[in-house]
Every structure is written in C-alpha cells, then in structure tokens.
Amino acid sequence: MNETMRAAVLEGPGKIAVKDVPMPKIGESDVLIRVVNCGICGSDVHSFKTGMYVKPGQVMGHEFMGHIAMVGDKVDGIAIGDRVTGFSASICGECDACKRGQYILCAKLFTGSTGYGLPGAFAEYVKIENALLGSNVHKLPDTIDDVSAAMIEPVSVGVAAAVQANVQPGDKVVVLGVGMIGNACLQAAKAAGAAEAIAVDVSPARLEIARQSGANDVFDARTGDATEWVKQKFGIAPYHYNEGGNADVVFEAAGIPLTIQQSLEMVRPGGTICIVGLPEHAAEIDTTKIVHKMPRIVGSLGGDFAPAIDRLASGAIKVRHLMTHSFPLEEAAEAFAVQLQAGETVKVIISASPEVPAAA
C-alpha cells in the first residue's frame, strides 16, 4: 500500500486544500477503511468558516461510508471488503461524565475523535482505532445505498433528538431549520408517532425537500411571522400574562438566535424544546417565558448508529433525496463553497471513489 494518500486539509478559516498526507498506520486493534462517500456536516461548516472545534492541519469529515481495506490481528468479526461506517470517539473514561456512563459529555470528545483531532474521512482512507463491531464500526445492509449510508451519522443525531425530546404518539411538532439535521429530526419525530410535524425555514428548496420527507406543512419565514403561523396550525396556548403556540415539541435546528427565541414562543406550556442547532452567536432570551411556561429544554448531541441504520434499512427514514450536490475529493474546496449556500443545499457529499454519485 502507498505511503501517502490524498486528503482535504483545513489550512485555516475559509481555506481547505487537497494534498498528499501520510497513509494511516493501523495497529493490531484497528481497521483501515477505503472511503467512498463523506458528507459535509454543519459542524464541518462551522470549522471551515471560523476554526471552531479543530486546528489548522485537520482532515475533517465524520459522516462517511466505505469498505474495509486492512484489519488488525486482534479485530474480530470484521473482514477486508466489508461495507461499513464508523466513528472513533475519544473519551477519557475517568471523568465524572464517563463514570456516569454519559460518554457524549466527556470533555475529551472533540480532542481525538474522527474528524476532530484524529484524521477524518475527507480522504482516501480513514482509520478507526480499537475497532469493535457494533460499537464504533457498523456493517451496512444492502438495503442502504452508498449515498444514504454516508448520512447514517446525521440520521443518528435526529433519532437521538427525538428520543431526547420524548416525542409521543399524537404530538404536534415544529422543526425550525430543515437542513440535514432538521430533516432527520422531522422524519425521526414522524417515525416516533408524531401526529403532525411542520417545518419552518427561509429556503424554498429545503422546504420542498421537507415536504418530500413527510412534513405535514411548511412555512417560508421570509413571508411572515413564523410564530403566528404555528398558532394557526396548532392553536393558541394561553399562559400567565400572555399566549403562545401550542406545539408539544419544538426542534431548534437552525442554530440562529432568532429561532431559539421563537422556540420559546411556539412551544405550549409544559412542552419540550430540543436544541440541536449550533449557533455561532449567543441568543438573547426572555427567561420569564421559561418561568411562566415551564417548558422542558434539552440539548441533543450525537447519536447511536444502530437505531439509525435500522430506521434507514426499514425505510422509516429516507435520505437519498437529501443529497443535493456531490463532488470528487479533489474538488473539496468547491464542495464547501457550495455547502455554504444554505438556501440551495441540504447535504453535499464528497466522494473519494472514482465514480461520483449523481444527485437525486
């Protein structure tokens, strides 16, 4: 095998270059994966724009699928040629969060994980350390195509968010922002039994794709007051000294201060707000609404790949149509430039394989 490979390297905010980098060396407990497709995540966009989460020199990319190219001697149940996805997570195992079993809250998570500290999958190959089948490496059923398989990680975020929000059969759900994560939240909420799930965005393209994904109705926030629209759809819920929307659950997936503020207006008293967006700027909020409406406010980060694979394999969640653009690895800079055009994109895929998949 070659000593080097091609990879997209973040050189600083707004600058990414494809160059030769050392081929990962695997140990006896690791596997090497030949990357086929890797999606650009919202966190990758934040890193690209501002340098959040990573340092210059980082190979990003954690939403990927590919084929096993090398297997360490101590790895069980994984063979060369297996079609897989995976993620190396860095946890210390010693902090209070780890001792509670809340590994997602370990402060070391972003210091040595795939695409965060460790080299990611915007490359020809990616290594998964301490490979364990069903934990950090997952085999892919034939019913999940290569494009959809590269979206298992963001689908897992949506599935986990629906669990965090405790979506119940019959719930009325609002999703603010229907990029990849918001769309996954919408579909996961419907799969969990939500009676209605409606979407708000400023992109007609994303709203149309949300309709295709099962949204009961959509609203272009450029055309009017989104909170008033939610009141019209789900009814008005009075609370002390005021009145607001009657949504049982609001997913905030836009990651902007305005939609965070709107979530407090749209949710019913005692309802749930689940924040999954990543704002680059802090939001000013009126905490009297929290006091008087007593909503349950939760954050949701990451997710478990296994249930996401199950939802995709069964057809309960469909994501092939969410790929709006695709680029070969050598055009990674162009891919990021397109992903920044949020109004025209949902998921941009970078392909390290010779054949670039066609957009749905």
Secondary structure as UniProt FT lines:
FT   STRAND          4..12
FT   TURN            13..14
FT   STRAND          15..22
FT   TURN            28..29
FT   STRAND          31..39
FT   HELIX           42..50
FT   TURN            56..57
FT   STRAND          63..71
FT   TURN            73..74
FT   TURN            80..81
FT   STRAND          83..86
FT   HELIX           96..99
FT   TURN            100..101
FT   HELIX           103..105
FT   TURN            107..111
FT   STRAND          113..114
FT   STRAND          116..118
FT   STRAND          125..128
FT   TURN            129..130
FT   TURN            134..136
FT   STRAND          137..139
FT   TURN            142..143
FT   HELIX           146..149
FT   TURN            150..151
FT   HELIX           152..164
FT   TURN            165..166
FT   TURN            169..170
FT   STRAND          172..176
FT   HELIX           180..191
FT   TURN            192..193
FT   STRAND          196..201
FT   HELIX           204..212
FT   TURN            213..214
FT   STRAND          217..220
FT   HELIX           221..223
FT   HELIX           226..234
FT   STRAND          236..239
FT   TURN            240..241
FT   STRAND          242..245
FT   STRAND          247..252
FT   HELIX           257..266
FT   STRAND          267..275
FT   HELIX           287..293
FT   STRAND          296..299
FT   HELIX           305..314
FT   HELIX           320..322
FT   STRAND          323..328
FT   HELIX           329..331
FT   HELIX           332..339
FT   HELIX           342..344
FT   STRAND          347..351
//
